[in-house]
């Protein structure tokens, strides 16, 4: 049996018996520990394919984009200085897209047939998603990295600047993806802003300020600052996802913590245990599942089921590959994708998991 497949089946530690309630007693541990999986429990993800990438692609990989209908993955080969276009349905490399010095994040827009790529060299680059011809580039500060798209306004927000720009603040620059124009920016105090989350029912954008260990909130329309939520229990907050119906913000920290935050007040309600090095998170409202991908240690995907806004049950921790920090839930096809860098003589890989529905 393929070693990767046998490793991926070893999903251990967190499991299906935990339901943690808000408001634990004062003497309770700050971080909830999950109990072992029940005998015979079914893993929430099953490794369906592991596709090797060409030897000239090493990784590491940052946040990648996905075309669900075309089953195309747009990977960010940071050190390779290219965007890797890969058919995850057939396991075939389509193209290695040059012209990006340090690809960090990709947005694929099906309605506009465009790719938007943040370039850590100091740019937002736009390509035709069919021909891959370059369409436009915008100059911004160095260390352009996380992006978030707001479907309501068709705006793309790009983090840039900070420590590498020798600033004590980080910029979040907004672009109109339809008109291909730059709109404005907000400056957030701190040298390391990570992933952002946009709400649909209101104007707020939540930015993970890892430097200050807080969440900064600003208005997506006029970019004014709304507020700051300091985090006392969760450390090195990196990525987040929003459950608007349940008024919960799920925030994953780089040190193995998943925080459940009241999205109205910013109160830290509970902390759950996850694998280290979290760099991607997804919440699917239909299944009420949370997926957290991390590249620390052996690499892992933690999956939780939301019973209600105050109770969460761990479904398992799936081992991936060392350094495989970024994943993507493709709800349309019932798949979860992970990009793993080359490691210990193994080539870089695209890992394709099938989502296993609740029994």
N, C-alpha and C positions, 0 to 999 in steps of 0.2 A: 504493500500500500504506500502511496505517496506520503512522505514524511509530513508535508504541510497539511495534508488532509487528516492524518491521524492526530497531529498536534491540535488542529482546529476543533476536533471532536472533544478535546479535553476541556470542557467548559466547567470551571470550578469556582469555588468559594461562595459567591453570592447566589442566591437561589430563591425558590418559590414559596418560602414560608414566611417571609418577612412582611409585616404590615405595620409601619411605624406611625404612631399618632402624634399630632401636633400637641405641644405643651407637655413634654416629658417632665417628670419630677425633677426638682432642682439638683438632686444628686446623680441624675442619669448621665451617662457618657455623652460628650458633645457630638460624637460621631457614631452613628448606628452601625453595628456590625451584623451582617447577614448570616443566617444559619445555613448549614450545608444543604445541598440539593436533595430532595426526596429521591429515594431509590426508584429508578425507572422514569424519572421526569424527562421530558423532551426539551432539548435545547431550542431557544427561540430563533436561532439562525442555523442553517446547514450549509457548509461549504459545498458549492456546486461546481466551481471551476477555479483553477489557479493558472493564470496565463502569464508566461514569462515574456518580459519585454526584451528588445534587442540589447546586446551587450554594451552599446554606446550610451544607453540610458541607465544611470545609476541611482538617481534620486539624491537628496531626499525630496519628498513631494509635499507641497503645501495645499491649500484649499482648491479643490478641483470642481469643474462644472460638469453637468450631465444633460444630455438630450435624451429624454425618456423614449420619445417616439422613434427616433433614429438609432437608439441604443449606442450613442456615442458618448465617450468620456473625454473630457478635455483636461488632461493632467498637467500639473505645474512642476516641471523638472527644474528646481531652483538652481543647483550647481550646473546642470546640463544646459541651461540658458535656452530652453525651448518649451513650447507647449506640445504635449503628447496627445494626439488625437487617436483614440482607440475604439474599435468596435467591440463592446463587451458582450454582444450577442453571439458573434462568431469567433471572438478571440483573435482579432486581426488588427495590426497596426495600420492606421489609415494615412497618417502624416505626422512628420515632426515639423512643427511650425516655428521657424526662427523669427528673429526681429524683436525678441524680448530678452533683455539682459538678465533679469531676475524675476521670473514669473512667480507671483505670490498668491493670486486668487483669480478665479474666472467666473464670470456670469455669462450663461448662455440665454439668449432671448429668442424664442421660437417665432414670436409674432413679428419681430423686426429682422430676423435672420442675421443676427450679429453676435459676436463674441466681444466681451469687455474684459481686458486683462490688466490687473494692477502689476506694475513693474517696479521692483524695489530700487531700480536705478533712478527713479523719479519721474514716473509717467503713468498715465492711463492710456492703454492702446486698444483700438477698436478694429476688429476684423470682420469681413464677411464670413458668416458661419458655413457657407456652402463652397465658395471658391477659396476662402482663406486669404483673400487679398486684403492688405492693410487699407483701412478707410480713413482713420484719423488718429492723431496722438495729442494728448494734453500734457503739458509740463506741470508737474507738481513737485513737492519736496521728496527728497530721498526717503527710502524705507517705506514706500507705498506698499500696503500689505492687505489687511482685512477689508472686505467690501460687504455691503448689504444693499439689497434692492427693495424698493417700496413699490409694489404693483399699483397702488392707488394713485400715486403721483408720477409714476414712471421715472423716478429719480434713483440714481445710484450714488451711495455714499462710500467714500474711499478714505481710509485712515492713511496718513502720511506724516513725515517729519518726526519730531520727538528726539530721542537720544542721538541718533546718527546725524541729525541735522543740527545738533548742538543747541537745541532749544529746550526750555523748561516746560514747554507745552507740546501737545500733539494736535495736528489739524485733522478735521474731518471735512473733506471737500465734496460738494454735491454737484452732480451732473444730470442734465436732462438727456435720457437715453434715446428719446425720439428725435429731438432737434439736434442732438450732438453738440450741446453747449454746456459750458461751465457756469454754474449758478451762484455759488458762494461757498462759505465755509464757516465752521465754528471751531474755536480753539479751546481745547480742554487741558487744564493744568495737569501735567504729568508726562513722563517721557515714554510710557509704554501703554498704549491703548490697544486692546485686542478686539475680539469679535463684537459685533453690534446686532441688536434685534429691533425690528420695527413692529409696532402694534398696528392692527388694521382698523380698530374701532375708535382710535384717537390719534393725536399727533405725535406721540412720544417715540423717541429712539433711545434705546438703552445701550450704553457703551461700557464695556468691561475695562475699567481703568486698573490694570494690574499693578502699575507702579504705586498707586495710592491705596490699593486694596479697597476699591469702592466701585459703585456703579454711577456713572454720570448720565444724566437724562437731558436731552435737548429736543426742541420742536423741529419736526421734519419739514415744516412749511417755511418758517422764517428764521430757523437756526438759533433762536434764543435759548439760553440755558434754563431748564425747568427746575432741576434739583440734583442733589447728591445723596446717595445711600451708602454710608460707610458699612463695611462688612467686618464683623468682629470674630466670627467663627470660621467662615470660609476663607481660605488663603489662596492667593494668586489666582483670582478669578480670571477665566480665559474665554470661555464660550457660553452662550445662553440660548434658550428657546422659550417660547411663550405659550401658555395655555390661557387664552383670553377669557374663555367661558368660565374657567375655574379660578381666574384671577391669581394665577401662579406663574412665576418666572423661575425656570430651572437653570441654575448657574453651575457650571463645572469648573473646578479649580485644578491647577496643574499638579497639586500634591495629593490627589486621590480623594477628593471630596465632591459630592453633588449636593448643592444647596437648594432647598425648596424655599422660595422667597414669595412673600405676599406682594403681588404686583401693584397693589393700591398704596401700601404703606412702606414697602421696602423692608419689612420685618423678616429676619431669618427665622423660619419656622422649624426646620429640621435639616440635618446633615446626614447624607447616606454615603456609604463607602463605595468607591469605584477604583479602577486601576489608575496608575500614575500617568502623568503626561497627557491629560485630556486636551484634545485640540479640535474636536468636532462633536456637535450634539444635534439631535433631531427629536422633535415631538410630533407624533402622528395622532391627531385627535380622533380619527375613526377607530383605531385600535386601542387608544389611550396608552400607547407605549412611548418610552423614552429610550433613545439609543445614544450612548456616549462612547466615542472612539478615542483611544489613547495610545501613544507610542512608547511609553515608559516600560522598562523591564522587558518582558517577552512580547509586549503589545497586546491589546485587549479591546473588546467591545462589551460594555455593560448594558444590559437591557432590563428595564423596569416596567411594570404594569401599574397604571394609576387606577386604584379602586375608586377613589373619589379625591377631591382636592386635598384632603388631609391624610390619605393613606396610600402607601406605595409598596408593591411587592416585587422583589427581585426575581427575575426569570433566569438569570445566569450571567456568567462572565465567560466569554468566548476568547480563547487564545488566538492571536493572529500571527504577527511577525514583529521582531524588534524594529523600532523606528517607524512602524506603520501608524502614524499619528492621525491621519485624516481619512474620514469615511463619508459616505453619502447614501442616505436612504432614498431609494427610487420607489416611491409608493405606487406609482402607476404600473410597474412591472412586478411588484412584490419581491424586490431585491435590495441588497445592501452591498455597496461597493467599497473596497479598501485598496489604497495604493501602498505597496510595501517597497522600500528601497532595497538595493542590493545589499547583501549581508552574508558574511562568513562563506563566501564562495558561491552563494545562490544569486541568481539574477534578480533584478527588480521585477515585481510582479503586480498584476491586477487580480485581486481576490474577489470573486463573485459569490455572495451568499444568497440563498433563498430564505425569505422570511417564512417561518413556520407559524401558522395561525394558532391561536389558542384552541385547545381541544375542548 
